[in-house]
């Protein structure tokens, strides 16, 4: 049986048809850019550096993958920034949030171990084992761990989305974007953010429940009490 040949798409031949096509393409481009525009507007002046970020009780570090059980280079850079802020006295507690959906993959514990090796006491680290995506991490920081204000730490291509979503979840946020070399991973992350911006906008509008919510945990409050 012969397969039917797929014809090439035909462009409109009339001026009116061509005009409608151009208008449709322009409208599609505008709609595609709206989520990114929303993120830039919402984050405004919320992005800082480790040198000028406001002193805040809690820093939130988002997971970014493990290599053989150790933080990936991108995640290690985020943790380095958190340790730097802790040593400088700009934060008191680090909330590490990541994926522990299976026994052989535990981002939060790997992050905790890394931080303790770099001068952050174990008692001042709190683990969120159900931070499966950025929205889940932000909602859980507010509803489960009682965080109202935080410094968020991630790569530059992700930090605006993190700040926008945590603000939407009720956490007053300042973002520290860690810089990395522009390798294939960086370009992949930047490209992925274009698509992720659309999901972020939907999360902000519909505010879905996280994959796992559970009971409130006193870890952050206990860690802060231990510092006083």
Z-matrix of the N, CA and C atoms (Angstrom, degrees):
N
C 1 1.466
C 2 1.516 1 109.55
N 3 1.316 2 115.01 1 126.37
C 4 1.466 3 119.10 2 -177.86
C 5 1.528 4 110.40 3 -78.83
N 6 1.317 5 113.79 4 134.97
C 7 1.468 6 118.81 5 177.56
C 8 1.522 7 109.56 6 -77.98
N 9 1.320 8 116.13 7 137.82
C 10 1.464 9 118.33 8 177.88
C 11 1.515 10 110.55 9 -66.25
N 12 1.309 11 116.40 10 138.40
C 13 1.460 12 120.89 11 178.77
C 14 1.528 13 110.42 12 -76.27
N 15 1.311 14 113.57 13 138.20
C 16 1.463 15 119.22 14 178.01
C 17 1.517 16 108.96 15 -86.05
N 18 1.289 17 115.93 16 120.32
C 19 1.459 18 119.79 17 179.73
C 20 1.509 19 112.12 18 -78.78
N 21 1.283 20 116.65 19 156.16
C 22 1.459 21 121.09 20 176.53
C 23 1.522 22 109.70 21 -70.56
N 24 1.336 23 117.06 22 143.82
C 25 1.464 24 118.52 23 177.24
C 26 1.528 25 110.48 24 -62.79
N 27 1.305 26 114.40 25 136.51
C 28 1.465 27 119.19 26 -178.26
C 29 1.522 28 110.55 27 -96.42
N 30 1.309 29 116.18 28 129.55
C 31 1.455 30 120.77 29 176.65
C 32 1.515 31 109.53 30 -80.31
N 33 1.316 32 116.77 31 148.74
C 34 1.465 33 119.56 32 178.33
C 35 1.529 34 110.60 33 -58.35
N 36 1.315 35 115.84 34 141.95
C 37 1.455 36 120.07 35 -179.09
C 38 1.521 37 112.66 36 -95.30
N 39 1.318 38 116.25 37 -24.76
C 40 1.472 39 118.86 38 -179.40
C 41 1.517 40 110.02 39 -86.67
N 42 1.330 41 115.23 40 156.90
C 43 1.475 42 119.85 41 178.82
C 44 1.524 43 110.86 42 -63.35
N 45 1.316 44 115.56 43 -39.01
C 46 1.468 45 118.72 44 -179.71
C 47 1.527 46 110.51 45 -63.91
N 48 1.327 47 116.45 46 -41.95
C 49 1.452 48 119.53 47 178.51
C 50 1.508 49 112.63 48 -65.87
N 51 1.328 50 116.84 49 -41.08
C 52 1.457 51 120.85 50 178.11
C 53 1.528 52 110.94 51 -64.19
N 54 1.331 53 115.62 52 -39.28
C 55 1.464 54 119.79 53 179.31
C 56 1.530 55 111.20 54 -64.18
N 57 1.336 56 115.57 55 -41.60
C 58 1.474 57 119.19 56 178.54
C 59 1.526 58 110.91 57 -65.07
N 60 1.337 59 116.39 58 -37.33
C 61 1.454 60 119.82 59 178.33
C 62 1.521 61 110.93 60 -63.95
N 63 1.330 62 116.92 61 -45.94
C 64 1.464 63 120.91 62 178.63
C 65 1.519 64 110.21 63 -61.75
N 66 1.330 65 117.34 64 -42.16
C 67 1.470 66 120.53 65 179.28
C 68 1.524 67 111.13 66 -63.15
N 69 1.338 68 116.66 67 -39.10
C 70 1.460 69 120.17 68 179.41
C 71 1.526 70 111.16 69 -66.08
N 72 1.345 71 116.20 70 -41.65
C 73 1.467 72 120.06 71 178.67
C 74 1.525 73 110.28 72 -64.30
N 75 1.330 74 117.17 73 -43.01
C 76 1.467 75 120.92 74 179.37
C 77 1.520 76 110.84 75 -63.78
N 78 1.328 77 116.64 76 -42.07
C 79 1.470 78 119.83 77 178.87
C 80 1.521 79 110.58 78 -62.61
N 81 1.354 80 116.60 79 -40.40
C 82 1.453 81 120.13 80 177.89
C 83 1.522 82 112.24 81 -62.73
N 84 1.338 83 116.15 82 -40.20
C 85 1.468 84 120.50 83 178.54
C 86 1.523 85 110.95 84 -64.35
N 87 1.331 86 116.54 85 -42.05
C 88 1.470 87 120.84 86 179.84
C 89 1.528 88 110.25 87 -62.92
N 90 1.344 89 116.66 88 -45.57
C 91 1.457 90 120.21 89 179.70
C 92 1.521 91 111.41 90 -62.87
N 93 1.339 92 116.24 91 -37.82
C 94 1.461 93 119.83 92 179.55
C 95 1.518 94 112.10 93 -66.50
N 96 1.334 95 117.10 94 -31.57
C 97 1.464 96 121.47 95 -177.31
C 98 1.524 97 113.02 96 -87.01
N 99 1.328 98 118.20 97 -15.45
C 100 1.468 99 120.20 98 -176.52
C 101 1.528 100 113.48 99 -57.96
N 102 1.350 101 119.30 100 -46.04
C 103 1.471 102 118.30 101 179.84
C 104 1.529 103 112.80 102 -59.88
N 105 1.341 104 117.51 103 -42.59
C 106 1.464 105 120.24 104 179.17
C 107 1.519 106 110.56 105 -64.58
N 108 1.324 107 116.55 106 -39.60
C 109 1.474 108 120.37 107 177.76
C 110 1.516 109 110.16 108 -62.32
N 111 1.332 110 116.32 109 -43.03
C 112 1.472 111 120.78 110 177.79
C 113 1.530 112 110.58 111 -57.61
N 114 1.338 113 117.47 112 -43.88
C 115 1.460 114 120.03 113 -179.25
C 116 1.518 115 111.86 114 -63.08
N 117 1.325 116 117.04 115 -40.97
C 118 1.457 117 120.14 116 -179.36
C 119 1.525 118 111.00 117 -66.67
N 120 1.324 119 116.84 118 -37.74
C 121 1.463 120 120.27 119 179.76
C 122 1.523 121 110.65 120 -68.28
N 123 1.333 122 116.36 121 -45.13
C 124 1.466 123 120.88 122 -176.50
C 125 1.533 124 111.57 123 -66.39
N 126 1.324 125 116.62 124 -40.67
C 127 1.468 126 118.65 125 -175.82
C 128 1.525 127 111.92 126 -77.05
N 129 1.335 128 118.03 127 -30.87
C 130 1.451 129 121.68 128 173.72
C 131 1.512 130 114.34 129 41.61
N 132 1.344 131 115.26 130 -113.89
C 133 1.472 132 120.99 131 -177.31
C 134 1.521 133 112.20 132 -97.36
N 135 1.329 134 117.47 133 23.43
C 136 1.461 135 120.91 134 -175.53
C 137 1.527 136 113.87 135 -84.46
N 138 1.322 137 117.71 136 -6.49
C 139 1.456 138 119.67 137 -178.66
C 140 1.519 139 110.30 138 -91.68
N 141 1.308 140 116.43 139 130.27
C 142 1.460 141 122.43 140 -177.11
C 143 1.529 142 109.94 141 -133.41
N 144 1.327 143 115.63 142 -173.36
C 145 1.458 144 122.37 143 174.21
C 146 1.524 145 108.27 144 -117.67
N 147 1.329 146 116.58 145 172.31
C 148 1.464 147 119.09 146 177.46
C 149 1.519 148 111.41 147 -64.08
N 150 1.338 149 117.37 148 -19.96
C 151 1.464 150 120.63 149 -177.84
C 152 1.521 151 112.86 150 -84.15
N 153 1.344 152 117.91 151 -28.00
C 154 1.465 153 118.32 152 -173.70
C 155 1.527 154 114.25 153 -124.53
N 156 1.337 155 117.79 154 8.12
C 157 1.455 156 119.09 155 178.42
C 158 1.529 157 109.09 156 -68.04
N 159 1.345 158 119.01 157 140.98
C 160 1.471 159 120.56 158 -179.37
C 161 1.528 160 111.92 159 -60.47
N 162 1.317 161 115.59 160 149.69
C 163 1.467 162 120.04 161 175.38
C 164 1.525 163 108.42 162 -66.96
N 165 1.313 164 115.98 163 125.32
C 166 1.461 165 122.58 164 -175.04
C 167 1.526 166 108.67 165 -139.85
N 168 1.311 167 116.22 166 146.38
C 169 1.461 168 119.18 167 -177.54
C 170 1.526 169 112.54 168 -62.15
N 171 1.330 170 116.90 169 -41.39
C 172 1.469 171 120.67 170 -168.74
C 173 1.524 172 111.48 171 -121.79
N 174 1.315 173 115.82 172 138.51
C 175 1.464 174 121.93 173 167.94
C 176 1.525 175 107.53 174 -114.71
N 177 1.323 176 115.78 175 139.65
C 178 1.461 177 121.38 176 177.65
C 179 1.528 178 108.13 177 -111.38
N 180 1.330 179 116.06 178 124.10
C 181 1.461 180 121.27 179 177.08
C 182 1.520 181 107.99 180 -111.36
N 183 1.322 182 116.27 181 124.11
C 184 1.459 183 122.55 182 -178.58
C 185 1.527 184 110.46 183 -88.46
N 186 1.321 185 116.39 184 140.23
C 187 1.452 186 121.19 185 178.44
C 188 1.519 187 112.17 186 -63.17
N 189 1.333 188 116.00 187 152.57
C 190 1.470 189 120.83 188 -179.46
C 191 1.519 190 111.40 189 -148.13
N 192 1.326 191 115.81 190 32.88
C 193 1.454 192 119.14 191 174.39
C 194 1.522 193 114.66 192 94.06
N 195 1.326 194 114.54 193 153.71
C 196 1.471 195 122.23 194 177.84
C 197 1.516 196 109.78 195 -120.84
N 198 1.323 197 115.45 196 147.70
C 199 1.462 198 122.78 197 172.81
C 200 1.515 199 107.50 198 -118.12
N 201 1.317 200 117.00 199 111.45
C 202 1.472 201 121.27 200 -178.51
C 203 1.522 202 111.38 201 52.68
N 204 1.319 203 116.16 202 41.64
C 205 1.455 204 121.09 203 176.57
C 206 1.510 205 115.32 204 83.42
N 207 1.329 206 117.73 205 -5.92
C 208 1.458 207 122.22 206 179.21
C 209 1.533 208 109.77 207 -107.49
N 210 1.345 209 117.32 208 152.98
C 211 1.464 210 118.91 209 178.08
C 212 1.530 211 111.82 210 -55.82
N 213 1.315 212 116.46 211 135.27
C 214 1.462 213 120.82 212 174.20
C 215 1.526 214 109.09 213 -60.52
N 216 1.327 215 118.40 214 160.78
C 217 1.477 216 119.51 215 178.68
C 218 1.526 217 112.69 216 -53.50
N 219 1.313 218 117.56 217 -39.29
C 220 1.471 219 119.82 218 179.35
C 221 1.528 220 111.00 219 -64.93
N 222 1.321 221 116.64 220 -43.05
C 223 1.459 222 120.05 221 178.14
C 224 1.520 223 110.65 222 -67.44
N 225 1.322 224 117.64 223 -39.19
C 226 1.467 225 121.17 224 179.17
C 227 1.526 226 110.59 225 -59.86
N 228 1.323 227 117.70 226 -39.05
C 229 1.467 228 120.08 227 178.46
C 230 1.523 229 111.45 228 -65.25
N 231 1.320 230 116.89 229 -36.88
C 232 1.467 231 119.55 230 175.77
C 233 1.528 232 110.48 231 -63.51
N 234 1.320 233 116.20 232 -44.21
C 235 1.464 234 120.83 233 -179.35
C 236 1.518 235 111.26 234 -67.24
N 237 1.329 236 117.36 235 -35.67
C 238 1.462 237 120.53 236 175.99
C 239 1.528 238 110.60 237 -59.74
N 240 1.334 239 116.66 238 -41.46
C 241 1.461 240 120.83 239 179.30
C 242 1.526 241 110.55 240 -65.05
N 243 1.327 242 117.11 241 -39.90
C 244 1.465 243 120.60 242 178.33
C 245 1.520 244 110.72 243 -64.51
N 246 1.338 245 116.80 244 -43.06
C 247 1.466 246 120.19 245 178.69
C 248 1.530 247 110.73 246 -63.70
N 249 1.318 248 116.46 247 -38.07
C 250 1.464 249 120.37 248 178.08
C 251 1.526 250 110.89 249 -63.27
N 252 1.324 251 116.59 250 -43.82
C 253 1.469 252 120.07 251 178.47
C 254 1.524 253 111.11 252 -64.51
N 255 1.329 254 116.70 253 -37.93
C 256 1.463 255 119.88 254 179.06
C 257 1.526 256 110.59 255 -65.10
N 258 1.319 257 116.82 256 -47.90
C 259 1.468 258 119.86 257 -178.75
C 260 1.526 259 111.70 258 -63.88
N 261 1.329 260 116.72 259 -29.78
C 262 1.468 261 121.00 260 179.28
C 263 1.524 262 112.13 261 -81.49
N 264 1.325 263 117.29 262 -4.33
C 265 1.456 264 120.78 263 179.25
C 266 1.523 265 114.03 264 77.35
N 267 1.316 266 117.66 265 16.73
C 268 1.467 267 120.37 266 -179.49
C 269 1.520 268 112.56 267 -86.19
N 270 1.332 269 117.51 268 -18.68
C 271 1.459 270 122.40 269 174.52
C 272 1.524 271 108.20 270 -134.95
N 273 1.342 272 115.61 271 161.46
C 274 1.456 273 120.52 272 -179.72
C 275 1.526 274 112.77 273 -114.17
N 276 1.327 275 116.11 274 -29.84
C 277 1.456 276 121.40 275 -175.69
C 278 1.526 277 108.75 276 -137.43
N 279 1.338 278 116.12 277 143.53
C 280 1.461 279 121.10 278 176.23
C 281 1.527 280 108.74 279 -113.41
N 282 1.322 281 116.20 280 121.92
C 283 1.459 282 121.90 281 174.17
C 284 1.526 283 107.68 282 -98.13
N 285 1.325 284 116.82 283 112.61
C 286 1.464 285 120.74 284 178.97
C 287 1.519 286 107.96 285 -97.44
N 288 1.310 287 116.79 286 126.36
C 289 1.453 288 120.88 287 -175.07
C 290 1.521 289 109.80 288 -126.88
N 291 1.325 290 115.33 289 128.14
C 292 1.456 291 118.84 290 -176.49
C 293 1.515 292 112.54 291 -166.79
N 294 1.306 293 115.39 292 -165.53
C 295 1.457 294 123.34 293 -172.02
C 296 1.527 295 111.18 294 -96.63
N 297 1.330 296 115.36 295 124.01
C 298 1.461 297 121.47 296 171.28
C 299 1.526 298 108.22 297 -135.46
N 300 1.335 299 114.89 298 48.30
C 301 1.462 300 120.58 299 -175.01
C 302 1.516 301 112.81 300 -77.19
N 303 1.342 302 116.95 301 -12.49
C 304 1.461 303 119.76 302 175.91
C 305 1.529 304 108.88 303 -141.38
N 306 1.328 305 116.19 304 160.41
C 307 1.457 306 121.11 305 -172.25
C 308 1.523 307 113.03 306 -64.14
N 309 1.334 308 116.66 307 -33.55
C 310 1.465 309 119.58 308 -174.55
C 311 1.529 310 112.71 309 -90.65
N 312 1.327 311 116.95 310 11.61
C 313 1.472 312 119.51 311 179.67
C 314 1.524 313 108.38 312 -141.70
N 315 1.318 314 116.92 313 109.90
C 316 1.467 315 121.68 314 -172.86
C 317 1.529 316 109.87 315 -136.53
N 318 1.316 317 116.11 316 87.54
C 319 1.461 318 120.20 317 179.64
C 320 1.529 319 112.56 318 -63.18
N 321 1.347 320 119.70 319 -49.53
C 322 1.466 321 119.24 320 -175.85
C 323 1.525 322 114.28 321 -57.98
N 324 1.332 323 117.67 322 -42.21
C 325 1.467 324 118.85 323 -179.52
C 326 1.527 325 111.24 324 -68.27
N 327 1.323 326 117.26 325 -37.82
C 328 1.468 327 119.87 326 176.42
C 329 1.523 328 110.61 327 -63.99
N 330 1.314 329 116.53 328 -37.92
C 331 1.465 330 120.75 329 178.04
C 332 1.523 331 110.87 330 -67.42
N 333 1.314 332 116.21 331 -41.49
C 334 1.470 333 120.41 332 178.24
C 335 1.527 334 110.82 333 -60.74
N 336 1.327 335 115.94 334 -46.97
C 337 1.466 336 120.21 335 -179.57
C 338 1.528 337 110.79 336 -59.87
N 339 1.304 338 116.35 337 -43.25
C 340 1.464 339 120.74 338 179.87
C 341 1.528 340 110.42 339 -61.81
N 342 1.312 341 117.04 340 -45.06
C 343 1.467 342 120.38 341 -178.55
C 344 1.525 343 111.84 342 -64.31
N 345 1.327 344 117.27 343 -40.79
C 346 1.467 345 118.97 344 179.53
C 347 1.522 346 111.10 345 -64.12
N 348 1.353 347 116.14 346 -33.84
C 349 1.467 348 119.40 347 176.85
C 350 1.518 349 111.67 348 -69.04
N 351 1.319 350 117.36 349 -17.80
C 352 1.457 351 121.29 350 -177.35
C 353 1.524 352 112.09 351 -113.00
N 354 1.317 353 115.98 352 27.75
C 355 1.456 354 119.98 353 167.03
C 356 1.509 355 117.70 354 95.21
N 357 1.335 356 118.96 355 5.48
C 358 1.468 357 120.38 356 177.14
C 359 1.525 358 108.14 357 -98.22
N 360 1.333 359 118.96 358 119.10
C 361 1.463 360 120.82 359 -178.79
C 362 1.529 361 111.88 360 -60.20
N 363 1.311 362 116.30 361 143.57
C 364 1.461 363 121.04 362 -178.53
C 365 1.525 364 111.59 363 -58.02
N 366 1.325 365 117.11 364 -35.20
C 367 1.467 366 120.99 365 -178.09
C 368 1.520 367 112.58 366 -66.58
N 369 1.332 368 116.67 367 -15.96
C 370 1.462 369 120.30 368 -177.85
C 371 1.532 370 111.77 369 -105.26
N 372 1.331 371 115.67 370 17.07
C 373 1.464 372 121.59 371 177.11
C 374 1.523 373 108.17 372 -118.90
N 375 1.321 374 116.16 373 132.96
C 376 1.467 375 122.38 374 179.19
C 377 1.528 376 107.94 375 -120.67
N 378 1.327 377 116.42 376 136.94
C 379 1.470 378 121.03 377 -175.45
C 380 1.521 379 111.78 378 -108.66
N 381 1.313 380 115.53 379 131.54
C 382 1.461 381 122.74 380 170.64
C 383 1.527 382 106.90 381 -111.31
N 384 1.327 383 116.50 382 110.34
C 385 1.456 384 121.49 383 -173.98
C 386 1.530 385 113.16 384 -89.00
N 387 1.328 386 117.69 385 1.90
C 388 1.472 387 120.31 386 -177.64
C 389 1.523 388 111.39 387 -124.45
N 390 1.323 389 116.20 388 34.00
C 391 1.462 390 120.15 389 175.62
C 392 1.517 391 109.73 390 -87.65
N 393 1.323 392 115.98 391 71.63
C 394 1.461 393 120.60 392 -172.30
C 395 1.524 394 113.61 393 -75.36
N 396 1.318 395 117.32 394 -23.29
C 397 1.463 396 121.33 395 171.58
C 398 1.520 397 108.12 396 -152.46
N 399 1.309 398 116.56 397 177.77
C 400 1.465 399 120.39 398 -173.12
C 401 1.523 400 111.91 399 -62.65
N 402 1.330 401 116.82 400 -43.99
C 403 1.464 402 119.67 401 -179.89
C 404 1.526 403 110.93 402 -62.27
N 405 1.334 404 117.35 403 -45.31
C 406 1.457 405 120.36 404 178.13
C 407 1.527 406 110.90 405 -57.96
N 408 1.326 407 116.88 406 -43.97
C 409 1.467 408 120.65 407 -179.10
C 410 1.517 409 111.30 408 -61.84
N 411 1.322 410 117.02 409 -42.35
C 412 1.466 411 120.94 410 -178.54
C 413 1.527 412 111.40 411 -67.38
N 414 1.326 413 116.54 412 -46.30
C 415 1.462 414 120.18 413 -179.63
C 416 1.516 415 110.81 414 -64.25
N 417 1.310 416 117.11 415 -43.00
C 418 1.463 417 120.27 416 -179.82
C 419 1.525 418 111.60 417 -67.63
N 420 1.334 419 117.54 418 -35.39
C 421 1.468 420 119.65 419 176.33
C 422 1.522 421 110.22 420 -57.48
N 423 1.318 422 116.50 421 -40.66
C 424 1.472 423 121.27 422 -178.18
C 425 1.522 424 111.75 423 -78.85
N 426 1.344 425 117.13 424 -51.86
C 427 1.461 426 120.05 425 -170.46
C 428 1.529 427 113.92 426 -84.24
N 429 1.315 428 117.14 427 -32.61
C 430 1.470 429 119.85 428 -176.98
C 431 1.517 430 111.68 429 -94.10
N 432 1.332 431 116.95 430 -41.62
C 433 1.465 432 120.05 431 -174.70
C 434 1.524 433 113.38 432 -103.99
N 435 1.320 434 117.94 433 -2.03
C 436 1.455 435 121.18 434 174.26
C 437 1.511 436 115.10 435 68.41
N 438 1.338 437 117.13 436 30.19
C 439 1.461 438 121.05 437 179.67
C 440 1.527 439 109.37 438 -85.42
N 441 1.328 440 116.14 439 124.14
C 442 1.470 441 121.13 440 179.35
C 443 1.530 442 112.05 441 -104.90
N 444 1.318 443 116.53 442 -23.50
C 445 1.469 444 121.26 443 -179.14
C 446 1.523 445 107.65 444 -145.42
N 447 1.333 446 117.16 445 139.94
C 448 1.465 447 118.70 446 -176.54
C 449 1.515 448 111.14 447 -158.45
N 450 1.322 449 114.07 448 156.26
C 451 1.459 450 122.06 449 166.15
C 452 1.527 451 106.26 450 -94.42
N 453 1.309 452 116.81 451 127.42
C 454 1.460 453 121.37 452 178.86
C 455 1.518 454 109.01 453 -102.02
N 456 1.314 455 116.51 454 137.54
C 457 1.469 456 120.92 455 -177.32
C 458 1.522 457 109.35 456 -124.30
N 459 1.331 458 115.42 457 124.43
C 460 1.448 459 121.62 458 178.01
C 461 1.520 460 108.21 459 -160.73
N 462 1.347 461 116.51 460 -174.32
C 463 1.466 462 119.59 461 174.73
C 464 1.526 463 110.05 462 -75.26
N 465 1.329 464 115.29 463 159.99
C 466 1.450 465 119.90 464 -177.85
C 467 1.506 466 113.90 465 -58.66
N 468 1.351 467 117.67 466 -35.83
C 469 1.460 468 119.33 467 -177.20
C 470 1.529 469 112.35 468 -73.26
N 471 1.345 470 118.40 469 -14.95
C 472 1.459 471 122.26 470 -176.55
C 473 1.513 472 113.33 471 -108.68
N 474 1.326 473 117.39 472 -18.90
C 475 1.462 474 119.91 473 -166.36
C 476 1.519 475 113.25 474 -66.32
N 477 1.339 476 118.52 475 -35.17
C 478 1.471 477 119.20 476 179.57
C 479 1.532 478 110.76 477 -63.69
N 480 1.312 479 116.54 478 -40.98
C 481 1.468 480 119.21 479 178.78
C 482 1.527 481 110.54 480 -64.66
N 483 1.326 482 116.55 481 -40.47
C 484 1.460 483 120.07 482 178.95
C 485 1.529 484 111.10 483 -62.14
N 486 1.327 485 116.72 484 -46.20
C 487 1.470 486 120.26 485 -179.92
C 488 1.523 487 110.65 486 -63.95
N 489 1.322 488 117.30 487 -45.36
C 490 1.467 489 120.81 488 -178.56
C 491 1.524 490 111.07 489 -60.49
N 492 1.325 491 117.22 490 -43.41
C 493 1.457 492 120.17 491 -177.63
C 494 1.524 493 111.97 492 -72.66
N 495 1.329 494 117.86 493 -39.00
C 496 1.457 495 119.15 494 178.29
C 497 1.528 496 111.12 495 -67.91
N 498 1.324 497 117.52 496 -36.99
C 499 1.465 498 119.77 497 174.01
C 500 1.523 499 109.99 498 -59.93
N 501 1.326 500 116.20 499 -43.34
C 502 1.466 501 120.82 500 179.92
C 503 1.523 502 111.16 501 -64.93
N 504 1.340 503 116.28 502 -31.19
C 505 1.463 504 120.89 503 179.87
C 506 1.520 505 112.66 504 -81.88
N 507 1.331 506 117.66 505 -3.04
C 508 1.461 507 120.57 506 176.95
C 509 1.509 508 115.11 507 99.53
N 510 1.321 509 117.23 508 15.11
C 511 1.474 510 121.48 509 178.55
C 512 1.530 511 108.38 510 -108.87
N 513 1.308 512 117.08 511 114.45
C 514 1.464 513 120.59 512 174.63
C 515 1.526 514 107.84 513 -65.49
N 516 1.322 515 116.29 514 121.16
C 517 1.461 516 118.99 515 -166.41
C 518 1.521 517 113.46 516 -128.74
N 519 1.327 518 114.27 517 145.58
C 520 1.468 519 122.97 518 168.84
C 521 1.525 520 106.77 519 -123.14
N 522 1.304 521 116.16 520 137.13
C 523 1.455 522 119.71 521 -175.46
C 524 1.511 523 113.32 522 -108.24
N 525 1.320 524 115.70 523 134.96
C 526 1.463 525 122.30 524 172.08
C 527 1.524 526 106.77 525 -111.99
N 528 1.317 527 115.97 526 111.94
C 529 1.450 528 120.93 527 179.72
C 530 1.514 529 110.99 528 -92.28
N 531 1.328 530 116.42 529 113.27
C 532 1.460 531 121.97 530 -179.78
C 533 1.524 532 108.82 531 -77.47
N 534 1.302 533 116.22 532 132.65
C 535 1.462 534 120.98 533 -179.26
C 536 1.524 535 110.74 534 -91.25
N 537 1.309 536 115.96 535 140.50
C 538 1.458 537 122.08 536 177.64
C 539 1.518 538 109.66 537 -135.48
N 540 1.314 539 116.20 538 163.76
C 541 1.465 540 119.18 539 177.40
C 542 1.526 541 109.81 540 -65.60
N 543 1.304 542 115.30 541 149.23
C 544 1.463 543 120.76 542 -176.14
C 545 1.532 544 110.59 543 -83.90
N 546 1.335 545 115.37 544 74.85
C 547 1.457 546 119.99 545 177.33
C 548 1.530 547 109.29 546 -96.50
N 549 1.324 548 117.21 547 -169.57
C 550 1.455 549 120.46 548 -177.48
C 551 1.524 550 111.45 549 -63.03
N 552 1.334 551 116.54 550 -36.34
C 553 1.461 552 119.62 551 178.58
C 554 1.518 553 110.84 552 -63.38
N 555 1.330 554 116.55 553 -40.65
C 556 1.469 555 120.66 554 179.60
C 557 1.528 556 110.21 555 -63.45
N 558 1.317 557 116.15 556 -46.08
C 559 1.471 558 119.12 557 -179.72
C 560 1.527 559 111.23 558 -65.67
N 561 1.326 560 116.45 559 -37.45
C 562 1.461 561 119.37 560 176.53
C 563 1.521 562 110.41 561 -62.60
N 564 1.340 563 115.71 562 -44.61
C 565 1.461 564 119.60 563 179.71
C 566 1.512 565 112.11 564 -61.54
N 567 1.335 566 116.24 565 -42.89
C 568 1.455 567 119.66 566 179.47
C 569 1.515 568 112.13 567 -64.39
N 570 1.332 569 116.77 568 -40.14
C 571 1.464 570 120.76 569 178.20
C 572 1.526 571 110.66 570 -67.13
N 573 1.319 572 115.61 571 -40.67
C 574 1.462 573 120.26 572 179.43
C 575 1.522 574 111.52 573 -61.76
N 576 1.326 575 117.19 574 -33.14
C 577 1.455 576 120.10 575 -178.70
C 578 1.525 577 112.64 576 -63.97
N 579 1.334 578 116.86 577 -28.91
C 580 1.465 579 119.56 578 178.26
C 581 1.524 580 109.64 579 -60.86
N 582 1.332 581 116.00 580 -43.77
C 583 1.459 582 120.29 581 178.04
C 584 1.528 583 111.48 582 -74.47
N 585 1.330 584 116.33 583 -38.01
C 586 1.469 585 120.37 584 -178.39
C 587 1.519 586 111.91 585 -66.04
N 588 1.332 587 117.44 586 -26.96
C 589 1.462 588 120.33 587 179.27
C 590 1.518 589 111.06 588 -60.49
N 591 1.337 590 116.17 589 -37.38
C 592 1.460 591 119.54 590 178.23
C 593 1.518 592 111.85 591 -64.47
N 594 1.335 593 117.31 592 -44.63
C 595 1.461 594 120.59 593 177.15
C 596 1.522 595 110.76 594 -63.28
N 597 1.336 596 116.38 595 -39.11
C 598 1.462 597 119.93 596 179.70
C 599 1.522 598 110.85 597 -61.06
N 600 1.330 599 116.54 598 -42.02
C 601 1.466 600 120.21 599 178.88
C 602 1.525 601 110.54 600 -62.37
N 603 1.340 602 116.81 601 -40.89
C 604 1.463 603 120.33 602 178.50
C 605 1.525 604 110.75 603 -66.04
N 606 1.340 605 117.25 604 -40.75
C 607 1.469 606 120.54 605 176.70
C 608 1.521 607 110.41 606 -59.83
N 609 1.335 608 116.86 607 -42.27
C 610 1.462 609 120.83 608 -178.43
C 611 1.524 610 111.49 609 -66.30
N 612 1.317 611 116.22 610 -35.48
C 613 1.468 612 120.13 611 -178.50
C 614 1.526 613 111.54 612 -76.37
N 615 1.330 614 116.76 613 -48.20
C 616 1.469 615 120.37 614 -173.02
C 617 1.525 616 113.47 615 -94.69
N 618 1.343 617 117.56 616 -16.48
C 619 1.465 618 122.82 617 177.78
C 620 1.532 619 112.57 618 46.91
N 621 1.315 620 117.94 619 61.31
C 622 1.473 621 120.13 620 179.78
C 623 1.524 622 111.48 621 -68.21
N 624 1.315 623 115.37 622 155.08
C 625 1.464 624 119.29 623 174.48
C 626 1.524 625 109.49 624 -69.42
N 627 1.330 626 117.55 625 148.16
C 628 1.473 627 119.97 626 175.75
C 629 1.525 628 110.87 627 -60.74
N 630 1.337 629 115.87 628 164.24
C 631 1.458 630 119.81 629 176.65
C 632 1.527 631 110.97 630 -56.82
N 633 1.333 632 116.28 631 -35.51
C 634 1.459 633 121.51 632 178.03
C 635 1.523 634 108.22 633 -142.14
N 636 1.301 635 116.52 634 126.37
C 637 1.466 636 119.71 635 -179.93
C 638 1.523 637 110.36 636 -106.02
N 639 1.332 638 117.14 637 -68.24
C 640 1.461 639 119.51 638 175.74
C 641 1.518 640 113.07 639 79.31
N 642 1.335 641 114.53 640 -166.48
C 643 1.460 642 120.79 641 -176.72
C 644 1.527 643 111.34 642 -86.87
N 645 1.327 644 115.30 643 159.03
C 646 1.463 645 120.21 644 176.30
C 647 1.526 646 109.66 645 -64.76
N 648 1.327 647 115.23 646 144.52
C 649 1.456 648 120.75 647 -179.95
C 650 1.525 649 109.85 648 -120.71
N 651 1.336 650 117.52 649 136.67
C 652 1.465 651 120.86 650 -175.28
C 653 1.513 652 114.32 651 -88.62
N 654 1.328 653 118.16 652 12.23
C 655 1.467 654 121.04 653 -172.15
C 656 1.516 655 114.52 654 -56.38
N 657 1.332 656 117.46 655 -46.02
C 658 1.460 657 120.63 656 -177.78
C 659 1.536 658 110.10 657 -66.75
N 660 1.347 659 116.58 658 -45.47
C 661 1.464 660 120.11 659 -179.72
C 662 1.528 661 111.22 660 -61.78
N 663 1.345 662 116.62 661 -40.22
C 664 1.456 663 119.92 662 178.65
C 665 1.523 664 111.92 663 -65.82
N 666 1.323 665 115.55 664 -42.13
C 667 1.460 666 119.63 665 -179.83
C 668 1.524 667 111.32 666 -64.79
N 669 1.326 668 116.48 667 -39.27
C 670 1.469 669 120.05 668 178.08
C 671 1.532 670 110.56 669 -68.08
N 672 1.327 671 116.80 670 -39.26
C 673 1.471 672 120.08 671 178.94
C 674 1.524 673 110.09 672 -62.97
N 675 1.332 674 116.76 673 -35.00
C 676 1.460 675 120.57 674 -179.75
C 677 1.514 676 111.67 675 -68.23
N 678 1.344 677 117.26 676 -23.39
C 679 1.462 678 120.93 677 -179.57
C 680 1.522 679 112.31 678 -81.34
N 681 1.328 680 116.60 679 -20.33
C 682 1.463 681 120.19 680 -174.64
C 683 1.518 682 111.99 681 -87.98
